[in-house]
Amino acid sequence: MVTPLILPGPVARSIIERDHAVISPSYPRAYSFVMDRGKGCWVWDVDGHRFLDFAAGIAVVSTGHSHPKVVRAIQEQAEKFIHISSDFYHEKWVQLAEKLDEIAPMHEDTASFMTNSGTESVESAIKLARYVTGRSQFIGFLGGFHGRTMGAVTFTASKNHYHKGFYPLMNGVVHVPYPDPYRPILRSQPGETYGQTVVRYIEEEILGKVLPAEEVAGILVEPIQGEGGYILPAEGFFPALRSLCDRYGILLIVDEVQSGVGRTGKWWGIQHFGVEPDILCVAKGIASGVPMGAMIAPRALMSWPKGAHGNTYGGNPLACAAALATIDLIENEYLENAFAMGNEALRLAEALQSRHPNLGQVRGKGLMIGLEFVKNPETREPDESLRDAVVNYAFERGLLLLGCGKSVIRISPPLCIRREELELGFEILDEAIETARAHAGSLTA
């Protein structure tokens, strides 16, 4: 039994009050955690309370907080120079692009456009797809999250408040169901997997009735939906989607912002499904917390001319140094660990499910695992209030979690996590679920 903390502490309360006076209220704060420092999978707040981190800054801190090798790489680069714009050259971003070419999930040689975030990577992919195809229309997926700038947020369809107050959005995006096998909304034909059903729907209903295929530049999709609920696609989806794109000359754009760079136990989430993308969008875990991203495509596709796209900070030398150190650590230490600890986390999550009937489904790859809470396992009705209560009770017991989707908790710790840390986290999670269920029962009794 873990004794709950009294949170927030006095120093945290003071900082939160100051924050409210000067920071935009648009930021979606989860709860009253005010960070002071971190090391590996552990963080401390400004009042000295210690927490085990199962969120990793939304799957960003892939090598753990302040890994010495990453810190050293940043320090060494900072002593040389901190910034040079993309009007010029520096070796670190060449080295990073060479490494990305080496690990990219395409058989062709690739080129990278360096960005500062996942949103920028997606925006770059949208522009490149329009440029090289000469087409203007796109297909996205319900439940998808691709960012909040005007192009990216048009594709985002996980919550309607991302759109509220911002219409008109970018023209030219049609959304279709994501192949969620836990909550299918289309009817499959005999002998057809649900993943194939969704692709048939795209071909027959969207391309057949709404969008002429020759007008569609690209289909943007997450290999595993992140913000939408850590949803694994149904069997047969990606091979069928790749075939569809090939038939109609449509670019398959894969958003690996959350699922990439070792998160799923492979370099890229798409590698679990046996197909190659045309364009890859990367960010989050690529630089252990330093703002960094990339849009990667075959060199033959990255054919736009000078000035067609650019930025000031993309490929910043500090970010490139952090990314190179991060990739080296993942390659040599943490990729295998993410696979092994992911299997252990799934085992622990399934044990939780056996004890808590409101845990409707456990799913994931590597250290990208979703726990979906439901009011009834038969009806599968989402239980958002129970999920939120579990997150808050876990916080009070020293475990940082984040929700996603309607009623899902994501398990996305740093890739360096050890077995004993996983076990401790799931012990706290077990207690938080028990407390939340008991409290919900007392409210309805």
PEMOTA-V747716 format. One record per backbone hydrogen bond with DSSP energy under -1.0 kcal/mol. NH is the residue of the N-H (numbers start at 0). CO is the residue of the C=O. Records with the same first field share a line. If there is no record, write none. Layout:
BEGIN
NH = CO ; CO
END
This chain:
BEGIN
4 = 395
12 = 8
13 = 9
14 = 10
15 = 11
16 = 12
17 = 13
18 = 14
19 = 15
21 = 18
22 = 18
26 = 23
28 = 26
32 = 30
35 = 43
36 = 43
38 = 41
39 = 64
41 = 38
42 = 50
43 = 36
44 = 48
45 = 33
47 = 44
50 = 42
51 = 397
52 = 40
53 = 399
58 = 54
59 = 55
60 = 55
61 = 59
63 = 60
64 = 39
70 = 66
71 = 67
72 = 68
73 = 69
74 = 70
75 = 71
76 = 72
77 = 73
78 = 74
79 = 76
80 = 76
87 = 84
94 = 90
95 = 91
96 = 92
97 = 93
98 = 94
99 = 95
100 = 96
101 = 97
102 = 98
103 = 99
110 = 296
112 = 294
114 = 292
120 = 116
121 = 117
122 = 118
123 = 119
124 = 120
125 = 121
126 = 122
127 = 123
128 = 124
129 = 125
130 = 126
131 = 127
132 = 128
133 = 129
136 = 214
137 = 171
138 = 217
139 = 173
141 = 175
142 = 156
143 = 140
152 = 148
154 = 150
155 = 151
156 = 143
161 = 158
162 = 159
163 = 159
165 = 162
173 = 137
175 = 139
179 = 177
191 = 188
194 = 234
196 = 192
197 = 193
198 = 194
199 = 195
200 = 196
201 = 197
202 = 198
203 = 199
204 = 200
205 = 200
206 = 201
209 = 205
210 = 205
214 = 211
215 = 212
216 = 136
217 = 136
218 = 250
219 = 138
220 = 252
224 = 230
228 = 225
229 = 225
233 = 178
236 = 233
239 = 235
240 = 236
241 = 237
242 = 238
243 = 239
244 = 240
245 = 241
246 = 242
247 = 243
249 = 244
250 = 216
252 = 218
253 = 278
254 = 220
255 = 280
259 = 255
260 = 266
261 = 266
262 = 259
264 = 261
270 = 267
271 = 268
272 = 269
277 = 251
278 = 251
279 = 295
280 = 253
281 = 293
285 = 282
289 = 286
292 = 114
293 = 281
294 = 112
295 = 279
296 = 110
298 = 108
300 = 297
301 = 297
302 = 300
307 = 304
315 = 312
319 = 315
320 = 316
321 = 317
322 = 318
323 = 319
324 = 320
325 = 321
326 = 322
327 = 323
328 = 324
329 = 325
330 = 326
331 = 327
332 = 328
333 = 328
334 = 329
337 = 333
338 = 334
339 = 335
340 = 336
341 = 337
342 = 338
343 = 339
344 = 340
345 = 341
346 = 342
347 = 343
348 = 344
349 = 345
350 = 346
351 = 347
352 = 348
353 = 349
354 = 351
355 = 351
358 = 355
359 = 357 ; 371
360 = 371
362 = 369
364 = 367
366 = 262
367 = 364
368 = 410
369 = 362
370 = 408
371 = 360
372 = 406
373 = 357
374 = 380
379 = 375
382 = 372
386 = 382
387 = 383
388 = 384
389 = 385
390 = 386
391 = 387
392 = 388
393 = 389
394 = 390
395 = 391
397 = 394
398 = 393
399 = 51
403 = 407
404 = 226
407 = 403
408 = 370
409 = 401
410 = 368
411 = 53
414 = 61
416 = 413
421 = 417
422 = 418
423 = 419
424 = 420
425 = 421
426 = 422
427 = 423
428 = 424
429 = 425
430 = 426
431 = 427
432 = 428
433 = 429
434 = 430
435 = 431
436 = 432
437 = 433
438 = 434
439 = 435
440 = 436
441 = 437
442 = 438
443 = 439
444 = 440
END
